[in-house]
């Protein structure tokens, strides 16, 4: 199951999923609640929580014939961690994942970005429209200009509440983004773009460290945040598949012992 990030939909994996399917994996890429309504989502999106997204995904997992491998990008990477802590993941591939509650930002850019959100006032109670300038400079910055515009044209508004729960977790009394790291006992691969400013490599490394011996961290040279579609995404998919082959082989060997 591939879980998309903020401002996106299941379409974000249209190309990225193909090598996995060619490798024999059956792939599903659900679109999160209210992310399939284009530029006019319902007002309910403003107050949709990470917990709502996770609950919807858990319901989708319950329909599957077996516990899935979760591949999550950005906010989807955080949702994958939340699900893994509930025993809903066979393994996790986290691509430039957002950090869960309690993991401190490691760069001034991350801190400044979180503070800048308050310029929009009570953003946690609003629907946040996508910004081309922000996306082009920080998420799609490694993509050719025309391709960047094509991808951004598919972006949709995002939940202010979910954004608050990720970026201002210290003020979230509900601790929506909390993940019990001790409950995550499946293999976890964390891949981070070396040039990613949204979820910096040093922060993603901290995420991986939470999962102890179950996690492996790797920094991808010359990559930014859009690991699932920027030039070289095939190498990222290939690395994930290589790691999964090793994980599944070890799983089979353990079952045979």
C-alpha positions as CSV (number, residue, x, y, z in Angstrom):
1,X,0.0,0.0,0.0
2,X,1.4,3.3,-1.1
3,X,0.4,6.3,1.0
4,X,0.7,9.8,-0.5
5,X,1.7,13.0,1.1
6,X,0.1,16.4,1.7
7,X,-1.7,18.2,-1.1
8,X,-1.6,15.0,-3.3
9,X,-3.6,11.9,-4.1
10,X,-3.0,8.3,-5.0
11,X,-2.1,9.6,-8.5
12,X,1.3,10.6,-7.1
13,X,2.4,7.0,-7.4
14,X,1.2,6.4,-10.9
15,X,4.7,5.9,-12.2
16,X,6.5,5.0,-9.0
17,X,4.3,2.0,-8.5
18,X,5.1,0.4,-11.9
19,X,8.5,-1.1,-10.9
20,X,6.9,-2.7,-7.8
21,X,4.1,-4.2,-9.9
22,X,6.6,-5.4,-12.5
23,X,8.5,-7.0,-9.6
24,X,5.3,-9.0,-8.7
25,X,3.9,-6.8,-5.9
26,X,0.1,-6.1,-6.0
27,X,0.0,-2.3,-5.3
28,X,-2.9,-0.2,-4.0
29,X,-2.5,3.6,-3.7
30,X,-5.6,5.0,-1.9
31,X,-6.4,8.7,-1.9
32,X,-6.8,10.2,1.5
33,X,-10.2,11.6,2.7
34,X,-11.3,14.8,0.9
35,X,-8.2,14.7,-1.4
36,X,-10.3,13.6,-4.4
37,X,-12.4,16.8,-4.7
38,X,-10.1,19.0,-6.8
39,X,-10.0,22.6,-5.9
40,X,-13.3,22.6,-4.0
41,X,-13.0,20.2,-1.1
42,X,-15.8,20.1,1.6
43,X,-15.4,22.4,4.6
44,X,-14.8,19.3,6.7
45,X,-11.3,19.0,5.3
46,X,-10.2,21.9,7.5
47,X,-10.7,19.9,10.6
48,X,-9.7,16.4,9.3
49,X,-7.1,15.0,11.5
50,X,-4.2,12.6,10.9
51,X,-6.1,10.2,13.1
52,X,-9.0,10.3,10.5
53,X,-6.6,9.6,7.7
54,X,-5.0,6.7,9.7
55,X,-8.4,5.3,10.6
56,X,-9.5,5.3,6.9
57,X,-6.3,3.5,5.9
58,X,-6.7,1.0,8.7
59,X,-10.1,0.2,7.3
60,X,-8.6,-0.3,3.8
61,X,-6.0,-2.6,5.2
62,X,-8.7,-4.7,6.9
63,X,-10.0,-5.4,3.4
64,X,-6.7,-6.8,2.2
65,X,-5.9,-10.6,2.2
66,X,-2.8,-10.1,4.3
67,X,-0.9,-7.4,6.2
68,X,0.7,-5.1,3.6
69,X,4.0,-3.5,3.1
70,X,3.5,0.2,3.5
71,X,5.3,2.7,1.3
72,X,4.7,6.3,2.5
73,X,5.9,9.6,1.2
74,X,6.2,12.7,3.3
75,X,2.9,12.9,5.4
76,X,2.2,9.4,4.1
77,X,5.4,8.3,5.7
78,X,4.1,9.5,9.1
79,X,0.8,7.8,8.5
80,X,2.7,4.6,7.7
81,X,4.6,4.9,11.1
82,X,1.3,5.4,12.9
83,X,-0.2,2.3,11.2
84,X,3.0,0.2,11.9
85,X,2.7,0.9,15.6
86,X,-0.7,-0.7,15.4
87,X,0.7,-3.8,13.8
88,X,-0.7,-3.0,10.4
89,X,2.5,-3.2,8.4
90,X,4.6,-6.2,7.3
91,X,7.4,-3.7,6.5
92,X,7.7,0.0,5.9
93,X,9.5,2.1,3.3
94,X,9.5,5.7,4.4
95,X,10.3,8.2,1.7
96,X,11.2,11.6,3.0
97,X,8.8,11.0,5.9
98,X,7.4,13.6,8.3
99,X,8.5,13.1,11.8
100,X,6.1,11.9,14.5
101,X,5.3,13.7,17.8
102,X,8.4,14.3,19.9
103,X,11.1,14.3,17.1
104,X,12.6,17.8,17.1
105,X,13.3,19.6,13.9
106,X,17.0,19.6,13.1
107,X,17.3,22.6,10.8
108,X,16.5,26.3,10.9
109,X,14.5,25.9,7.7
110,X,12.2,23.4,9.4
111,X,11.8,25.7,12.4
112,X,11.2,28.8,10.3
113,X,8.6,26.9,8.1
114,X,6.7,25.9,11.2
115,X,6.6,29.4,12.5
116,X,5.7,30.9,9.2
117,X,2.5,29.0,9.2
118,X,1.2,31.4,11.9
119,X,1.3,34.3,9.3
120,X,-2.0,32.7,8.0
121,X,-3.7,33.2,11.4
122,X,-5.6,30.3,12.8
123,X,-4.5,28.0,9.9
124,X,-5.3,24.9,12.0
125,X,-9.0,25.7,11.4
126,X,-8.7,26.4,7.7
127,X,-8.3,24.6,4.4
128,X,-4.8,25.3,3.1
129,X,-4.5,25.9,-0.6
130,X,-1.4,24.6,-2.4
131,X,1.3,27.3,-3.3
132,X,3.2,26.9,-6.5
133,X,6.1,29.0,-5.2
134,X,6.5,26.9,-2.1
135,X,6.2,23.6,-4.0
136,X,8.5,24.7,-6.8
137,X,11.2,25.9,-4.4
138,X,11.1,23.1,-1.9
139,X,9.2,20.0,-3.0
140,X,9.5,19.9,-6.8
141,X,12.8,21.7,-7.1
142,X,14.7,18.9,-8.7
143,X,12.1,18.5,-11.5
144,X,12.3,20.2,-15.0
145,X,10.2,23.4,-15.0
146,X,7.4,22.1,-17.3
147,X,7.1,18.8,-15.5
148,X,7.0,20.7,-12.3
149,X,4.0,22.6,-13.5
150,X,2.2,19.5,-14.7
151,X,2.6,17.8,-11.3
152,X,1.6,21.0,-9.4
153,X,-1.6,21.3,-11.5
154,X,-2.8,18.1,-9.8
155,X,-2.1,19.4,-6.3
156,X,-5.2,19.8,-4.0
157,X,-5.9,21.8,-0.8
158,X,-4.8,20.3,2.5
159,X,-6.2,20.0,6.0
160,X,-5.1,22.8,8.3
161,X,-5.6,20.6,11.3
162,X,-3.4,17.8,10.0
163,X,-0.8,20.4,9.1
164,X,-0.9,21.7,12.6
165,X,-0.6,18.2,14.0
166,X,2.6,17.7,12.0
167,X,4.3,21.1,12.2
168,X,3.2,22.2,15.7
169,X,3.0,18.9,17.4
170,X,4.2,20.5,20.7
171,X,1.0,22.5,20.9
172,X,-1.3,19.6,20.0
173,X,-2.8,18.4,23.2
174,X,-4.3,15.3,21.4
175,X,-0.8,14.2,20.3
176,X,-2.3,13.1,17.0
177,X,1.0,12.4,15.4
178,X,2.4,10.3,18.3
179,X,3.9,6.9,17.4
180,X,4.8,4.4,20.1
181,X,8.2,3.5,18.7
182,X,8.4,0.4,20.9
183,X,5.3,-1.0,19.2
184,X,7.0,-0.8,15.7
185,X,8.5,-4.2,15.3
186,X,8.6,-4.6,11.5
187,X,11.5,-3.7,9.3
188,X,11.7,0.0,8.4
189,X,13.7,1.6,5.6
190,X,14.0,5.4,5.8
191,X,15.2,7.1,2.6
192,X,16.0,10.8,2.6
193,X,17.0,13.1,-0.2
194,X,20.3,14.8,0.5
195,X,18.9,18.1,-0.7
196,X,15.5,17.9,1.0
197,X,14.7,21.0,3.1
198,X,11.1,20.0,4.0
199,X,12.1,16.9,5.9
200,X,15.8,17.3,6.2
201,X,18.1,14.2,6.2
202,X,19.2,14.9,9.8
203,X,15.6,14.9,10.9
204,X,14.8,11.7,8.9
205,X,17.8,10.1,10.5
206,X,16.3,10.8,13.9
207,X,13.1,9.2,12.8
208,X,15.0,6.0,11.8
209,X,16.9,6.0,15.1
210,X,13.6,5.7,17.0
211,X,13.0,2.2,15.6
212,X,16.2,0.8,16.9
213,X,17.4,-2.4,15.2
214,X,14.4,-2.6,13.0
215,X,15.3,0.5,11.0
216,X,17.8,1.3,8.3
217,X,18.5,4.8,7.2
218,X,20.0,5.8,3.8
219,X,20.6,9.3,2.3
220,X,20.0,9.5,-1.4
221,X,22.6,11.8,-3.1
222,X,21.4,14.7,-5.4
223,X,17.8,14.1,-4.5
224,X,15.2,16.5,-2.9
225,X,11.7,15.9,-1.4
226,X,9.8,14.5,-4.4
227,X,11.6,11.2,-4.3
228,X,8.6,9.5,-6.0
229,X,8.8,11.5,-9.2
230,X,11.9,13.7,-9.6
231,X,14.7,12.6,-12.0
232,X,16.2,9.5,-10.6
233,X,13.1,8.2,-8.9
234,X,13.7,4.9,-10.6
235,X,16.8,4.4,-8.6
236,X,14.9,5.2,-5.4
237,X,12.2,2.6,-6.3
238,X,15.0,0.1,-7.2
239,X,16.7,0.6,-3.8
240,X,13.4,0.1,-2.0
241,X,12.7,-3.1,-4.0
242,X,16.3,-4.4,-3.3
243,X,15.8,-3.9,0.4
244,X,12.3,-5.5,0.3
245,X,13.8,-8.5,-1.4
246,X,16.2,-8.9,1.5
247,X,13.5,-8.4,4.1
248,X,11.2,-10.9,2.5
249,X,14.0,-13.5,2.0
250,X,14.9,-13.2,5.7
251,X,11.2,-13.5,6.6
252,X,11.0,-16.7,4.6
253,X,14.1,-18.1,6.1
254,X,12.9,-17.4,9.6
255,X,9.6,-19.1,8.8
256,X,11.4,-22.2,7.5
257,X,13.6,-22.5,10.7
